């Protein structure tokens, strides 16, 4: 059935952040950076028709060019497929002004200053004679070399014994591919990727009434019973519960609200407006990339609907660590309460190809797997775009459920307000919180005003990355603040199937394989899940330069991505640099990397038994290409595994060629600096515990050595949750906020007459 006209309406356009006034690179450095981009994604032409210098594009001999066109035209759903393919090949990364503009914006706004300086140094060296000899093997500047020569140079970097060169090559390639896919006019037609989700109808967002401030030199002052800093999963539950109990609540959020009419955003807009640091923030050593929400609703706006309750062995671990509440019926009641409010269920789920691969592949291999409940109000929600915001307003995250509930109960809201510090009562020697101080910026950027919220109770729910920084900026000296960072580091495996599967369609994450969750006998291991398959996010992870990169990108419509997510034993820390910018130090431990590798090998096996034609384990190992013999053997097998002609039993994952490849993957490990791990879950930097020496907050969420100051978000997790953290986060916030509501009632109750 053809989609309705309503379904086909595009979301409203959003305004991107302004380009910075100055330049972060010199003209020569930009020239070299653009030459690198033209090398990663070059303009490709037929040699016999070329009349341009070889430094401007890549020429292929006619037979090679024609073969590439024929290969890429297969599956292009357009009447003039060869012309579409030729336009795609002719397009280089720098062909259009949009790429250069967004590269500048991304480089200036989303890359740390120290990383900018390091990259500028490399680019500058490539323009000097001595530096060029050392980095490229020739005194000719990089940008003056032919594209084929430049490809050879970057390929050598990727194999260099010097980790900084390998990391630089990988970082530049990822940056180029991400910006190229976000701005390319030919990528959508090549993939058949539509601007709008193919399923569902647009919804209507809640009409929040945000407080506005006029210009002024004095702070704007508001009063409340409770100020909640943040608007994500923990903040939203906290605000609802306290407002429902009759308390005056003000919610502050540094991000902005984008109603369902603006969602899902494009990958270009979403990178700037929905996520921290443009989508992926690297650790200090660039060994892991962190994806964190930074908009109204926080991570609950951009997560993938997975609604898994905290597992018994994790709850018991926390209880044994001096927090018996986690093994109590009260915590279970909080878990059930938050799930009930969001209509968490499994009965309306329809699995897309990737989730079917996980479930059926696990069954064939004898692995434990299950369906993942969804917070979609008990409705079917087959939208793969929800990582860019839910345009149907069906995902029952903070902006659809909890924050509207809080608004209806009288809570007030401020967007665009960055909280700088907690205010303490200067009249007493102890740390008694009386509110927060921050800086508000209007949507149009014309008004910037200092804001003070005076409140009886202050709740920090700014998330694992920001809540500890606010505590540190407020003068608190507990050495545990910012430490115990847990990230659920994840490694990637991609499978390529023989036919088009359009992996961006259908619910993102509806299945999990938990066979390997207890590899050490103490609750640490990995879970296997599907990856959100938005083109820029996925293609930027894939290897390759030049024609190889372009050919692999087109295969994206036949791919599924999977992640091996580790419940980490190791930990890191978050801190602010000298400029006050967010930084985090984290390197996955050897044990955690080994657990990740076991999951990646299992994912490769799942892909194999489910018929993948190619399998890419992203640890530097070459892909496994299924032979024609293997494909024909698979096609001739009966359901019982016997050969259709009465031959020997199918070897399955024990096929000699596949087993040999798995040995290569295992030998490659998960140590490659140019292929970082990734994280979408951040936890633990204000951990809850039984003493101030080992934690930041007590079992009620109160910050040690303070009064009236609480933390209620995933930063209070005593250790990694081991599951997607939304439900655990909300349940803990439910517990903390209900306890706080009782305390406020006790404090408001007049003393008994004696």
BAFI-807713 format. One line per 8 residues: number of its first residue (from 1); their letters; for each residue x, y, z of C-alpha. Coordinates in nm, 3 decimals. Layout:
N
NUM> a> X,Y,Z | ...
# end
This chain:
754
1> xxxxxxxx> 0.000,0.000,0.000 | 0.136,0.343,-0.090 | 0.213,0.572,0.203 | -0.038,0.841,0.279 | 0.030,1.206,0.205 | 0.066,1.264,0.578 | 0.335,0.997,0.600 | 0.532,1.165,0.322
9> xxxxxxxx> 0.547,1.507,0.487 | 0.906,1.600,0.568 | 1.002,1.719,0.916 | 1.049,2.092,0.958 | 1.397,2.225,0.893 | 1.628,2.320,1.180 | 1.886,2.598,1.204 | 2.246,2.482,1.239
17> xxxxxxxx> 2.494,2.649,1.476 | 2.673,2.949,1.332 | 3.013,2.900,1.177 | 3.283,3.038,1.409 | 3.410,3.385,1.332 | 3.778,3.295,1.308 | 3.966,3.014,1.140 | 4.105,2.720,1.334
25> xxxxxxxx> 4.343,2.628,1.049 | 4.560,2.838,0.821 | 4.489,2.853,0.450 | 4.772,2.607,0.378 | 4.648,2.369,0.646 | 4.296,2.379,0.501 | 4.437,2.308,0.156 | 4.610,1.997,0.288
33> xxxxxxxx> 4.303,1.886,0.486 | 4.086,1.915,0.175 | 4.347,1.720,-0.021 | 4.318,1.442,0.240 | 3.939,1.448,0.204 | 3.970,1.429,-0.177 | 4.191,1.124,-0.127 | 3.953,0.940,0.106
41> xxxxxxxx> 3.653,1.014,-0.120 | 3.789,1.115,-0.462 | 3.613,1.221,-0.776 | 3.649,0.918,-1.006 | 3.653,0.949,-1.386 | 3.711,0.742,-1.697 | 4.074,0.795,-1.802 | 3.996,0.833,-2.171
49> xxxxxxxx> 3.755,1.119,-2.099 | 3.972,1.297,-1.844 | 4.112,1.641,-1.917 | 4.194,1.747,-1.562 | 4.520,1.724,-1.370 | 4.557,1.396,-1.178 | 4.579,1.586,-0.849 | 4.213,1.690,-0.895
57> xxxxxxxx> 4.059,1.344,-0.932 | 4.127,0.974,-0.976 | 4.139,0.829,-1.329 | 4.053,0.465,-1.391 | 4.125,0.284,-1.715 | 3.809,0.240,-1.918 | 3.763,-0.131,-1.849 | 3.808,-0.082,-1.475
65> xxxxxxxx> 3.574,0.218,-1.474 | 3.304,0.035,-1.674 | 3.326,-0.267,-1.444 | 3.287,-0.043,-1.139 | 2.982,0.132,-1.290 | 2.822,-0.202,-1.372 | 2.892,-0.332,-1.022 | 2.750,-0.028,-0.847
73> xxxxxxxx> 2.446,0.002,-1.076 | 2.321,-0.336,-0.957 | 2.041,-0.262,-0.717 | 2.012,0.112,-0.784 | 1.638,0.171,-0.802 | 1.638,0.443,-1.066 | 1.540,0.439,-1.437 | 1.878,0.585,-1.530
81> xxxxxxxx> 2.091,0.380,-1.293 | 2.418,0.410,-1.491 | 2.389,0.791,-1.494 | 2.317,0.795,-1.119 | 2.625,0.582,-1.062 | 2.843,0.802,-1.283 | 2.727,1.111,-1.093 | 2.811,0.929,-0.769
89> xxxxxxxx> 3.158,0.838,-0.889 | 3.224,1.187,-1.021 | 3.132,1.338,-0.685 | 3.432,1.384,-0.461 | 3.415,1.479,-0.099 | 3.504,1.840,-0.181 | 3.296,1.871,-0.500 | 3.021,2.065,-0.328
97> xxxxxxxx> 3.048,2.372,-0.106 | 2.824,2.203,0.153 | 3.098,1.953,0.238 | 3.363,2.219,0.285 | 3.128,2.433,0.494 | 3.031,2.143,0.723 | 3.388,2.022,0.751 | 3.482,2.367,0.881
105> xxxxxxxx> 3.186,2.371,1.119 | 3.260,2.022,1.248 | 3.631,2.088,1.286 | 3.571,2.411,1.475 | 3.277,2.310,1.696 | 3.316,1.938,1.754 | 3.689,1.867,1.783 | 3.878,1.940,2.104
113> xxxxxxxx> 4.131,2.220,2.089 | 4.422,1.990,2.171 | 4.314,1.755,1.892 | 4.280,2.052,1.656 | 4.636,2.155,1.736 | 4.768,1.804,1.685 | 4.591,1.775,1.352 | 4.708,2.120,1.245
121> xxxxxxxx> 5.066,2.022,1.326 | 5.045,1.713,1.103 | 4.883,1.912,0.821 | 5.146,2.183,0.854 | 5.429,1.927,0.847 | 5.286,1.782,0.524 | 5.346,2.123,0.364 | 5.713,2.146,0.460
129> xxxxxxxx> 5.999,1.974,0.280 | 6.138,1.793,0.586 | 5.795,1.707,0.723 | 5.672,1.586,0.386 | 5.973,1.357,0.345 | 5.915,1.208,0.689 | 5.537,1.169,0.654 | 5.499,1.092,0.283
137> xxxxxxxx> 5.843,0.981,0.160 | 5.871,1.273,-0.084 | 5.959,1.640,-0.064 | 5.660,1.725,-0.287 | 5.377,1.867,-0.069 | 5.091,1.627,-0.017 | 4.828,1.838,-0.194 | 5.040,1.857,-0.509
145> xxxxxxxx> 5.063,1.480,-0.547 | 4.824,1.278,-0.764 | 4.521,1.119,-0.597 | 4.666,0.772,-0.653 | 4.993,0.876,-0.487 | 4.803,1.028,-0.196 | 4.599,0.708,-0.156 | 4.922,0.510,-0.134
153> xxxxxxxx> 5.052,0.748,0.133 | 4.739,0.718,0.349 | 4.742,0.342,0.303 | 5.099,0.333,0.432 | 4.991,0.542,0.731 | 4.722,0.286,0.812 | 4.994,0.016,0.832 | 5.260,0.227,0.999
161> xxxxxxxx> 5.443,0.103,1.308 | 5.380,0.452,1.452 | 5.040,0.456,1.630 | 4.995,0.835,1.588 | 5.005,0.798,1.208 | 4.756,0.511,1.213 | 4.527,0.707,1.443 | 4.555,1.022,1.230
169> xxxxxxxx> 4.470,0.831,0.912 | 4.170,0.664,1.075 | 4.041,0.986,1.234 | 4.070,1.183,0.910 | 3.899,0.905,0.714 | 3.610,0.882,0.963 | 3.566,1.258,0.968 | 3.568,1.279,0.588
177> xxxxxxxx> 3.321,0.995,0.540 | 3.079,1.121,0.804 | 3.065,1.475,0.663 | 3.053,1.346,0.304 | 2.756,1.116,0.364 | 2.572,1.390,0.555 | 2.611,1.637,0.268 | 2.622,1.417,-0.044
185> xxxxxxxx> 2.339,1.475,-0.296 | 2.402,1.137,-0.461 | 2.415,0.909,-0.156 | 2.038,0.898,-0.102 | 1.957,0.791,-0.462 | 2.240,0.536,-0.460 | 2.116,0.370,-0.142 | 1.746,0.430,-0.192
193> xxxxxxxx> 1.757,0.598,0.150 | 1.460,0.832,0.201 | 1.458,1.150,0.405 | 1.150,1.028,0.593 | 1.096,0.694,0.767 | 0.905,0.452,0.547 | 0.668,0.354,0.828 | 0.453,0.545,1.074
201> xxxxxxxx> 0.291,0.885,1.062 | 0.412,1.218,1.202 | 0.308,1.297,1.557 | 0.264,1.621,1.746 | 0.501,1.734,2.018 | 0.399,1.866,2.358 | 0.370,2.245,2.380 | 0.617,2.324,2.657
209> xxxxxxxx> 0.603,2.680,2.794 | 0.968,2.771,2.849 | 1.061,3.062,3.074 | 1.221,3.349,2.883 | 1.451,3.621,3.014 | 1.512,3.969,2.888 | 1.853,4.136,2.865 | 2.008,4.263,3.185
217> xxxxxxxx> 2.336,4.293,3.373 | 2.198,4.154,3.699 | 2.116,3.786,3.740 | 1.760,3.679,3.673 | 1.640,3.513,3.993 | 1.372,3.245,4.026 | 1.258,3.050,4.329 | 1.141,2.692,4.362
225> xxxxxxxx> 1.112,2.410,4.609 | 1.330,2.194,4.388 | 1.558,2.277,4.096 | 1.638,1.985,3.867 | 1.945,2.023,3.646 | 1.899,1.827,3.324 | 1.599,1.693,3.136 | 1.699,1.336,3.054
233> xxxxxxxx> 1.574,1.006,3.191 | 1.668,1.067,3.554 | 1.570,1.434,3.553 | 1.232,1.379,3.390 | 1.122,1.110,3.638 | 1.244,1.326,3.927 | 1.058,1.632,3.801 | 0.733,1.441,3.750
241> xxxxxxxx> 0.736,1.276,4.091 | 0.813,1.595,4.280 | 0.565,1.805,4.083 | 0.298,1.539,4.131 | 0.361,1.565,4.504 | 0.273,1.934,4.493 | 0.620,2.088,4.502 | 0.733,2.382,4.293
249> xxxxxxxx> 0.979,2.239,4.041 | 1.201,2.415,3.788 | 1.386,2.206,3.526 | 1.700,2.351,3.364 | 1.844,2.209,3.040 | 2.145,2.333,2.843 | 2.008,2.186,2.519 | 1.703,2.295,2.321
257> xxxxxxxx> 1.364,2.139,2.259 | 1.273,2.019,1.912 | 0.912,1.898,1.891 | 0.814,1.592,1.691 | 0.739,1.816,1.393 | 1.117,1.868,1.356 | 1.200,1.499,1.394 | 1.368,1.286,1.291
265> xxxxxxxx> 1.641,1.530,1.206 | 1.885,1.475,0.924 | 2.214,1.322,1.032 | 2.376,1.657,0.961 | 2.147,1.857,1.189 | 2.123,1.587,1.453 | 2.499,1.572,1.499 | 2.506,1.935,1.611
273> xxxxxxxx> 2.169,1.972,1.781 | 2.101,1.637,1.949 | 2.441,1.503,2.059 | 2.746,1.607,2.258 | 3.047,1.697,2.049 | 2.891,1.637,1.710 | 2.792,1.278,1.778 | 3.111,1.106,1.885
281> xxxxxxxx> 3.353,1.236,2.149 | 3.692,1.061,2.174 | 3.864,0.971,2.499 | 4.199,1.130,2.574 | 4.381,0.846,2.398 | 4.115,0.818,2.123 | 4.065,0.449,2.205 | 3.689,0.489,2.249
289> xxxxxxxx> 3.423,0.719,2.103 | 3.131,0.828,2.322 | 2.784,0.911,2.192 | 2.572,1.108,2.440 | 2.246,1.298,2.401 | 2.258,1.677,2.448 | 1.905,1.800,2.384 | 1.572,1.840,2.562
297> xxxxxxxx> 1.504,1.491,2.693 | 1.873,1.398,2.693 | 1.959,1.043,2.598 | 1.592,0.950,2.615 | 1.532,1.154,2.299 | 1.794,0.973,2.091 | 1.804,0.622,2.240 | 1.672,0.312,2.067
305> xxxxxxxx> 1.370,0.225,2.289 | 1.541,-0.070,2.462 | 1.372,-0.113,2.801 | 1.559,-0.382,2.993 | 1.527,-0.406,3.370 | 1.834,-0.440,3.591 | 1.933,-0.804,3.615 | 1.929,-0.996,3.944
313> xxxxxxxx> 2.305,-1.060,3.958 | 2.380,-0.689,3.917 | 2.122,-0.593,4.181 | 2.272,-0.844,4.422 | 2.624,-0.718,4.350 | 2.513,-0.367,4.441 | 2.326,-0.490,4.749 | 2.635,-0.680,4.867
321> xxxxxxxx> 2.833,-0.357,4.830 | 2.634,-0.196,5.110 | 2.319,-0.092,4.921 | 2.053,-0.349,5.021 | 1.778,-0.142,4.859 | 1.871,-0.283,4.518 | 1.771,-0.635,4.623 | 1.444,-0.513,4.775
329> xxxxxxxx> 1.084,-0.521,4.661 | 1.090,-0.141,4.668 | 1.342,-0.126,4.385 | 1.142,-0.378,4.186 | 0.838,-0.157,4.237 | 1.033,0.138,4.096 | 1.140,-0.067,3.795 | 0.783,-0.177,3.730
337> xxxxxxxx> 0.642,0.172,3.786 | 0.860,0.341,3.525 | 0.795,0.059,3.275 | 0.421,0.086,3.330 | 0.423,0.463,3.269 | 0.592,0.416,2.931 | 0.384,0.118,2.823 | 0.689,-0.107,2.800
345> xxxxxxxx> 0.592,-0.426,2.617 | 0.701,-0.687,2.364 | 0.374,-0.801,2.207 | 0.366,-0.552,1.918 | 0.727,-0.598,1.809 | 0.811,-0.687,1.450 | 1.179,-0.763,1.406 | 1.370,-0.614,1.116
353> xxxxxxxx> 1.640,-0.813,0.935 | 1.918,-0.746,1.182 | 1.719,-0.840,1.490 | 1.588,-1.150,1.313 | 1.949,-1.246,1.241 | 2.030,-1.217,1.612 | 1.735,-1.424,1.732 | 1.734,-1.693,1.464
361> xxxxxxxx> 2.112,-1.710,1.441 | 2.131,-1.755,1.818 | 1.876,-2.036,1.798 | 2.075,-2.214,1.529 | 2.393,-2.189,1.733 | 2.231,-2.276,2.065 | 2.296,-1.931,2.215 | 2.066,-1.770,2.470
369> xxxxxxxx> 1.873,-1.475,2.323 | 1.551,-1.289,2.394 | 1.324,-1.012,2.275 | 1.396,-0.663,2.410 | 1.090,-0.477,2.548 | 1.020,-0.136,2.393 | 0.900,0.188,2.556 | 0.653,0.262,2.278
377> xxxxxxxx> 0.327,0.272,2.472 | 0.234,-0.082,2.378 | 0.221,0.015,2.011 | 0.413,-0.114,1.713 | 0.689,0.131,1.628 | 0.887,0.024,1.323 | 1.104,0.335,1.285 | 1.477,0.297,1.240
385> xxxxxxxx> 1.536,0.674,1.251 | 1.465,0.722,1.624 | 1.828,0.785,1.708 | 1.762,1.125,1.544 | 1.445,1.185,1.746 | 1.103,1.027,1.722 | 0.889,1.208,1.465 | 0.588,0.992,1.547
393> xxxxxxxx> 0.597,1.093,1.917 | 0.545,0.726,2.001 | 0.870,0.654,2.186 | 0.769,0.728,2.543 | 1.087,0.901,2.648 | 1.112,1.212,2.867 | 0.972,1.458,2.611 | 0.661,1.248,2.540
401> xxxxxxxx> 0.572,1.114,2.884 | 0.751,1.229,3.198 | 0.815,1.596,3.120 | 0.458,1.661,2.992 | 0.335,1.490,3.311 | 0.553,1.726,3.512 | 0.422,2.025,3.316 | 0.062,1.927,3.381
409> xxxxxxxx> 0.148,1.904,3.752 | 0.287,2.259,3.749 | 0.660,2.218,3.681 | 0.833,2.502,3.497 | 1.109,2.472,3.239 | 1.413,2.660,3.109 | 1.596,2.548,2.794 | 1.934,2.676,2.681
417> xxxxxxxx> 2.060,2.715,3.039 | 2.406,2.582,3.124 | 2.445,2.538,3.500 | 2.788,2.642,3.618 | 2.777,2.563,3.989 | 2.572,2.481,4.294 | 2.521,2.771,4.536 | 2.585,2.699,4.903
425> xxxxxxxx> 2.465,2.902,5.200 | 2.757,3.122,5.295 | 2.609,3.192,5.641 | 2.691,2.844,5.767 | 3.021,2.654,5.764 | 2.872,2.332,5.626 | 2.780,2.274,5.262 | 2.408,2.354,5.253
433> xxxxxxxx> 2.283,2.386,4.894 | 2.042,2.672,4.827 | 2.019,2.656,4.447 | 2.228,2.688,4.132 | 2.385,2.953,3.914 | 2.399,2.929,3.537 | 2.401,3.110,3.207 | 2.098,3.125,2.978
441> xxxxxxxx> 2.114,3.185,2.605 | 1.808,3.265,2.396 | 1.733,3.049,2.093 | 1.837,3.325,1.855 | 2.154,3.388,2.055 | 2.070,3.756,2.099 | 2.028,3.746,2.477 | 2.273,3.595,2.725
449> xxxxxxxx> 2.178,3.628,3.091 | 2.307,3.497,3.418 | 2.037,3.301,3.598 | 2.007,3.207,3.965 | 1.756,2.952,4.088 | 1.703,2.955,4.464 | 1.561,2.628,4.587 | 1.514,2.423,4.903
457> xxxxxxxx> 1.654,2.116,4.728 | 1.891,2.084,4.433 | 1.895,1.770,4.216 | 2.169,1.722,3.960 | 2.052,1.503,3.672 | 2.285,1.639,3.407 | 2.416,1.295,3.317 | 2.730,1.095,3.381
465> xxxxxxxx> 2.950,1.336,3.186 | 2.826,1.664,3.335 | 2.692,1.605,3.688 | 3.042,1.544,3.831 | 3.181,1.851,3.657 | 2.913,2.068,3.818 | 3.005,1.924,4.159 | 3.373,1.993,4.096
473> xxxxxxxx> 3.305,2.348,3.978 | 3.104,2.398,4.298 | 3.411,2.342,4.511 | 3.344,1.988,4.636 | 3.667,1.797,4.698 | 3.556,1.434,4.725 | 3.818,1.243,4.525 | 3.552,1.002,4.398
481> xxxxxxxx> 3.374,1.273,4.197 | 3.424,1.204,3.827 | 3.583,0.863,3.880 | 3.439,0.513,3.828 | 3.336,0.601,3.470 | 3.176,0.297,3.307 | 3.105,0.298,2.934 | 2.990,-0.046,2.813
489> xxxxxxxx> 3.260,-0.039,2.540 | 3.142,-0.193,2.215 | 3.311,-0.347,1.913 | 3.152,-0.370,1.567 | 3.075,-0.645,1.321 | 2.899,-0.582,0.988 | 2.736,-0.846,0.771 | 2.660,-0.796,0.402
497> xxxxxxxx> 2.374,-0.998,0.255 | 2.323,-1.095,-0.110 | 2.004,-0.890,-0.148 | 1.890,-0.545,-0.041 | 1.757,-0.536,0.316 | 1.725,-0.159,0.380 | 1.863,-0.183,0.735 | 1.735,0.161,0.837
505> xxxxxxxx> 1.379,0.029,0.831 | 1.208,-0.131,1.128 | 1.266,-0.102,1.502 | 1.632,-0.053,1.585 | 1.694,-0.282,1.882 | 1.439,-0.554,1.958 | 1.663,-0.854,2.035 | 1.963,-0.932,2.255
513> xxxxxxxx> 2.189,-1.233,2.279 | 2.309,-1.275,2.638 | 2.499,-1.602,2.598 | 2.830,-1.435,2.681 | 2.729,-1.203,2.966 | 2.922,-1.392,3.237 | 3.257,-1.476,3.085 | 3.454,-1.426,3.408
521> xxxxxxxx> 3.210,-1.599,3.643 | 3.148,-1.267,3.822 | 2.891,-1.108,3.593 | 3.128,-0.951,3.341 | 3.110,-1.033,2.973 | 2.925,-0.900,2.671 | 2.583,-0.881,2.514 | 2.518,-0.885,2.141
529> xxxxxxxx> 2.280,-0.628,1.994 | 2.192,-0.455,1.668 | 2.332,-0.120,1.563 | 2.132,0.181,1.449 | 2.182,0.186,1.072 | 2.181,0.551,0.976 | 2.413,0.592,0.674 | 2.663,0.850,0.801
537> xxxxxxxx> 2.706,0.680,1.136 | 2.756,0.337,0.981 | 2.955,0.422,0.669 | 3.203,0.637,0.863 | 3.304,0.325,1.059 | 3.380,0.119,0.749 | 3.738,0.088,0.619 | 3.871,0.175,0.277
545> xxxxxxxx> 3.982,0.466,0.060 | 3.893,0.580,-0.290 | 3.701,0.337,-0.511 | 3.699,0.077,-0.234 | 3.534,0.321,0.007 | 3.273,0.425,-0.248 | 3.194,0.066,-0.344 | 3.162,-0.042,0.019
553> xxxxxxxx> 2.940,0.255,0.102 | 2.691,0.150,-0.167 | 2.669,-0.195,-0.008 | 2.524,-0.031,0.303 | 2.170,-0.106,0.181 | 2.259,-0.478,0.208 | 2.431,-0.452,0.547 | 2.342,-0.504,0.909
561> xxxxxxxx> 2.563,-0.375,1.187 | 2.601,-0.544,1.525 | 2.776,-0.457,1.850 | 2.947,-0.661,2.118 | 2.867,-0.454,2.430 | 3.084,-0.522,2.733 | 2.989,-0.488,3.098 | 3.322,-0.333,3.186
569> xxxxxxxx> 3.539,-0.426,3.482 | 3.773,-0.137,3.419 | 3.684,0.230,3.459 | 3.790,0.582,3.370 | 3.717,0.935,3.479 | 3.566,1.260,3.353 | 3.719,1.599,3.420 | 3.739,1.953,3.287
577> xxxxxxxx> 4.048,2.076,3.105 | 4.212,2.415,3.164 | 3.947,2.580,2.946 | 3.663,2.414,3.136 | 3.583,2.179,2.847 | 3.461,1.826,2.908 | 3.731,1.560,2.887 | 3.737,1.194,2.979
585> xxxxxxxx> 4.014,0.942,3.026 | 3.923,0.582,2.953 | 4.104,0.283,2.810 | 3.930,-0.054,2.804 | 4.112,-0.308,3.020 | 4.273,-0.617,2.869 | 3.995,-0.829,3.022 | 3.723,-0.608,2.877
593> xxxxxxxx> 3.886,-0.612,2.534 | 3.905,-0.991,2.549 | 3.534,-1.008,2.636 | 3.455,-0.773,2.348 | 3.649,-0.996,2.110 | 3.453,-1.304,2.217 | 3.134,-1.120,2.134 | 3.265,-1.009,1.795
601> xxxxxxxx> 3.357,-1.367,1.706 | 3.010,-1.482,1.811 | 2.853,-1.209,1.598 | 3.056,-1.324,1.299 | 2.922,-1.675,1.353 | 2.566,-1.543,1.372 | 2.615,-1.362,1.042 | 2.764,-1.674,0.885
609> xxxxxxxx> 2.483,-1.913,0.981 | 2.230,-1.655,0.862 | 2.377,-1.640,0.514 | 2.587,-1.324,0.507 | 2.790,-1.300,0.186 | 3.058,-1.086,0.353 | 3.149,-1.038,0.719 | 3.350,-0.742,0.842
617> xxxxxxxx> 3.494,-0.763,1.194 | 3.616,-0.410,1.252 | 3.944,-0.489,1.426 | 4.172,-0.447,1.126 | 4.112,-0.798,0.987 | 4.029,-0.830,0.617 | 3.664,-0.927,0.556 | 3.546,-1.281,0.512
625> xxxxxxxx> 3.408,-1.327,0.160 | 3.185,-1.630,0.127 | 3.290,-1.842,-0.169 | 3.050,-1.940,-0.445 | 3.090,-2.302,-0.331 | 2.981,-2.211,0.020 | 2.681,-2.021,-0.115 | 2.577,-2.310,-0.334
633> xxxxxxxx> 2.622,-2.553,-0.043 | 2.397,-2.331,0.169 | 2.135,-2.313,-0.104 | 2.128,-2.692,-0.136 | 2.097,-2.774,0.234 | 1.777,-2.912,0.384 | 1.632,-2.772,0.707 | 1.787,-3.062,0.901
641> xxxxxxxx> 2.136,-2.962,0.787 | 2.179,-3.253,0.546 | 2.295,-3.194,0.193 | 2.008,-3.205,-0.053 | 2.187,-3.473,-0.257 | 2.244,-3.697,0.045 | 2.604,-3.583,0.098 | 2.796,-3.498,0.411
649> xxxxxxxx> 2.657,-3.278,0.687 | 2.711,-2.904,0.635 | 3.009,-2.793,0.845 | 2.843,-2.462,0.932 | 3.070,-2.237,1.137 | 3.330,-2.516,1.134 | 3.387,-2.467,0.761 | 3.768,-2.468,0.727
657> xxxxxxxx> 3.792,-2.135,0.545 | 3.562,-1.958,0.792 | 3.735,-2.116,1.092 | 4.070,-1.997,0.957 | 3.933,-1.644,0.921 | 3.798,-1.649,1.277 | 4.148,-1.740,1.391 | 4.275,-1.427,1.216
665> xxxxxxxx> 4.010,-1.215,1.389 | 4.109,-1.363,1.724 | 4.477,-1.299,1.655 | 4.394,-0.937,1.562 | 4.238,-0.878,1.903 | 4.074,-0.551,2.003 | 4.382,-0.337,2.047 | 4.406,-0.144,1.721
673> xxxxxxxx> 4.438,0.233,1.791 | 4.293,0.318,1.449 | 3.975,0.118,1.512 | 3.836,0.253,1.841 | 3.559,0.105,2.047 | 3.240,0.303,2.097 | 2.999,0.375,2.381 | 2.637,0.490,2.399
681> xxxxxxxx> 2.607,0.422,2.774 | 2.782,0.635,3.036 | 2.754,0.550,3.407 | 2.910,0.574,3.750 | 3.095,0.908,3.790 | 2.891,1.005,4.100 | 2.857,0.650,4.220 | 2.625,0.554,4.503
689> xxxxxxxx> 2.781,0.378,4.799 | 2.790,0.310,5.168 | 3.072,0.551,5.255 | 3.220,0.882,5.146 | 3.557,0.715,5.092 | 3.427,0.498,4.808 | 3.137,0.696,4.661 | 2.983,1.036,4.590
697> xxxxxxxx> 2.621,0.992,4.707 | 2.453,0.783,4.974 | 2.170,0.536,4.922 | 1.916,0.822,4.904 | 2.110,1.008,4.634 | 2.235,1.277,4.874 | 2.586,1.404,4.802 | 2.814,1.315,5.090
705> xxxxxxxx> 2.913,1.602,5.325 | 2.636,1.828,5.194 | 2.277,1.908,5.276 | 1.991,1.954,5.028 | 2.204,1.840,4.732 | 2.123,1.522,4.539 | 2.220,1.341,4.219 | 1.964,1.136,4.026
713> xxxxxxxx> 2.092,1.005,3.694 | 2.306,0.721,3.558 | 2.616,0.872,3.719 | 2.505,0.720,4.053 | 2.524,0.360,3.927 | 2.759,0.172,4.164 | 2.904,-0.010,3.862 | 2.806,-0.083,3.503
721> xxxxxxxx> 2.444,-0.193,3.468 | 2.520,-0.456,3.206 | 2.203,-0.365,3.015 | 2.090,-0.056,2.828 | 2.069,0.181,3.127 | 1.745,0.375,3.070 | 1.516,0.169,3.294 | 1.776,0.136,3.572
729> xxxxxxxx> 1.836,0.512,3.554 | 1.466,0.591,3.575 | 1.403,0.344,3.857 | 1.684,0.487,4.071 | 1.555,0.839,4.002 | 1.207,0.721,4.099 | 1.343,0.592,4.431 | 1.550,0.904,4.504
737> xxxxxxxx> 1.275,1.152,4.410 | 1.004,0.972,4.607 | 1.230,0.973,4.909 | 1.300,1.342,4.855 | 0.927,1.416,4.826 | 0.870,1.251,5.164 | 1.150,1.455,5.316 | 1.005,1.779,5.179
745> xxxxxxxx> 0.667,1.689,5.327 | 0.825,1.622,5.667 | 1.012,1.952,5.657 | 0.695,2.141,5.561 | 0.486,1.983,5.833 | 0.433,2.225,6.124 | 0.589,2.108,6.454 | 0.359,1.931,6.694
753> xx> 0.221,2.136,6.984 | 0.388,2.040,7.310
# end
